[in-house]
Amino acid sequence: MCLMGAMNNSPLITDWIMVVITAIYVIATVLILLANRKAVKAAKEQLEESKREFEETRRLGLMPYICFSESSNSLTDYFCHLDVGDDAKRESSYHVRVDIKNIGLGTAKDITCLYCNFDNVCDIPFPIIALQNREHCSMRLIFHYPSDTFMYNTAYLVLRYKDLLDRAYEQKIGFEFDYDSVKEEHITRSVFTLPPKMVNN
């Protein structure tokens, strides 16, 4: 009887063992699947990050950076006339000589310019259309204003240009003015260049 009972229980034990083994296999398979999904997600994120880094490196490798600095050089390649205020009468003028250099790694093309003085914003004809990497030139900016007007505070040139991949940039060049009451003449306190920013075309 005992032998028969043991024989009858053997298939049951075997079935339970198979159930346990199957359950372990299923759990292991699920864990492996989850681990694979996690690994695939991590690899995809790493690939996207590498792609972003590559595009950023590529962009920086072609990004122009136009820099203005005040110059004492009397030789001038270009002239640019700017009117201070709305409908300014050209009774008086103030000259600022600047060196312009593309210190970025890429060429700046399709250069256009806005002049911003107080609340007055206007397009101005800018004589430079493009600047290659490390190319530089000189320009005399001539600010025209009525004789009873003094130039104070800060005015800006807003340059807009593209790199060789047609990505658009905008860059501000600032001019801080003052008036010397002793000499009774305008002076430029500083000329400063802000970094370029990418903008939508």
Buried (B, 14 or more C-beta within 10 A) or exposed (E): EEEEEEEEEEEEEEEEEEEEEEEEEEEEEEEEEEEEEEEEEEEEEEEEEEEEEEEEEEBEEBBBBBBBEEBEEEEBBBEBBBBBBEEBEEEBBBEBBBBBBBEBBBBBBEBBBBBBBEEBEEEBEBEBEBBEBEBBBBBBBBBBBBEEBEBEEBBBBBBBBBBEEEBBBBBBBBBBBBEEEEEEEBEBEEBBBEEBEEEEE
